[in-house]
Amino acid sequence: MAEVAKLEPSAIKLLYDSAEYTRPINLGVDAGSKAVGISAAAEKEELYAAEVKLRTDIVDLLSTRKAFRS
């Protein structure tokens, strides 16, 4: 069982002792220029993997906005 501890940032609080259920987990982050990869893995299995594609259009949008002000 768990209860909501905070809404922003999202966090839960376990209502029981979890010392018996812990295991070492490695977190890997690969920060590239166009994407960021994240992975969490235990000794023999990958628990979580994600890739976030970064926006590359910000410079163009700011240049367009600047041109409208002139």
C-alpha positions in Angstrom: 0.0 0.0 0.0 1.1 3.6 -0.6 -0.2 7.1 -0.2 0.3 10.3 -2.2 3.0 12.3 -0.5 3.2 15.2 -3.0 1.5 16.1 -6.2 4.2 18.4 -7.6 6.7 16.8 -8.0 4.9 13.5 -8.0 5.9 11.3 -5.0 4.4 8.4 -3.1 5.1 7.1 0.4 5.1 3.4 1.1 3.0 2.4 4.1 5.2 -0.6 5.0 8.8 -1.2 5.6 10.6 -2.0 2.3 14.1 -2.9 3.6 13.6 -6.6 2.7 12.7 -5.8 -0.9 15.7 -3.6 -2.0 18.2 -4.4 -4.7 21.0 -2.5 -6.3 19.9 -0.6 -9.5 22.2 1.2 -11.9 21.0 4.4 -13.6 22.5 5.4 -16.9 22.1 8.7 -18.6 23.4 9.5 -22.1 23.0 13.2 -22.9 23.4 13.8 -26.5 22.8 16.9 -28.6 19.6 15.7 -30.2 18.3 13.1 -27.7 18.8 12.0 -24.1 18.7 8.3 -23.2 17.9 7.0 -19.7 18.1 3.5 -18.5 17.7 1.8 -15.1 19.0 -1.8 -14.8 19.4 -4.4 -12.2 22.0 -7.1 -12.3 20.4 -9.2 -15.1 17.5 -7.2 -16.4 16.6 -3.7 -17.7 13.9 -2.2 -15.6 13.3 1.1 -17.4 14.5 2.7 -20.7 13.5 5.9 -22.3 14.7 8.3 -25.0 13.7 12.0 -25.0 14.1 13.8 -28.3 15.2 17.4 -27.7 13.7 20.3 -29.6 16.0 21.7 -32.4 13.7 24.5 -33.7 14.2 27.0 -30.8 16.9 29.1 -32.6 14.8 29.4 -35.8 11.7 30.4 -33.7 13.6 33.1 -31.9 15.1 34.4 -35.1 11.6 34.6 -36.6 10.2 36.4 -33.6 13.1 38.9 -33.7 12.4 39.6 -37.4 8.8 40.5 -36.6 9.9 43.1 -34.0 12.1 44.9 -36.5 
